Amino acid sequence: MTRQAVEEQPIDPQRPIIDPHLHHWELLPESGTLRSSHRFLFHEALDMVNRSGHNITHTVFAECLTMYRVDGPPELAPVGETEFANGIAAMSASGGYGPCRFAHRIVGRADLMLGAAVEPVLEAHLAVAGERFRGIRCHTVFSESNLFGGPSDPGVRGVMLRPQFRQGARVLAGMGLSLDVWCLHHQLDDLISLADALPELSIILDHIGTPEYRGAYAGRENEVRAEWSAKIGELALRPNVCIKLGGMGMDIYRSIDNVSEGASSQTLAERWRPYMETCIEKFTARRCMFESNFPPDQAAGSYGATWNAFKIITRGCSEGEKDWLFSRTAADVYKI
């Protein structure tokens, strides 16, 4: 189980926050792997938010390969995850667990490589969750190095450039749904190309387009940061793209072990400020949203410290900019 960190006192505790990237899961040990068990279901999330003292008004469930159906057509297996998230949303919407509305919007998964055949999959998600279902995230992240303790799927390399993927993405756009994308910095050219090919598609880049510092990029931190910054600037010229500011607390090179480093908000703010200020400068606050990416980001610090770090980073921002960064952008993108 997760080791609970002692929470800091919240900074600006009344500020409304929409957390646009929260996972729920129950990880069970797998034979032959180092993965430990970890439960982060509704009550664990509720306790975490309450202990933080921050005014989290809504959360968006982000897909995480959990609770898939084992029966039926394989392309419909991810609909089980949406059923699971919708159950959390229904519990929260009862009002019996406090004012925060968990899983108020849902980002599920569908395989865009199905092309036009992805439409019935998306319809199945909508049939389960209705207006709560706002879009998908599919497998796009690729590294020559290991990710989370295992090799990347070589079939994912260049997936955003493939005609079948783009056909599926066009169906997504036509249904008024959005596409969350997590990719590493050296994949940002592919995302720029996708955004240009489908200007009608609402795209959200997760985790700032994670800079990679291992493998071929080891020892090249300044070079990687400069390349990442330039690509973020190019991507920001595409008006159909928004960006999530977060995901920097997780360790993408090892399996999730649920033990927090316990860094203070000041330490986290110092680490993350250069990246987040670059994103805000390039995209403007109206197209940026802070995300917790919990539980993965608890590898660095607690939930409360994470939001305090974001508030420290934005001390020089106007009140209007803060409103966009902490809630309004997420509300616009996910129709909250």
Helices and strands as residue ranges (DSSP letters): E 16-22, E 25-27, E 38-40, H 42-52, E 55-62, G 74-76, H 79-93, E 101-108, G 112-118, H 119-129, G 130-132, E 133-137, G 154-156, G 159-161, H 163-174, E 178-181, G 185-187, H 188-197, E 203-205, G 215-217, H 221-236, E 241-245, H 265-283, G 285-287, E 288-290, G 296-299, H 303-313, H 319-323, I 324-328, H 329-333
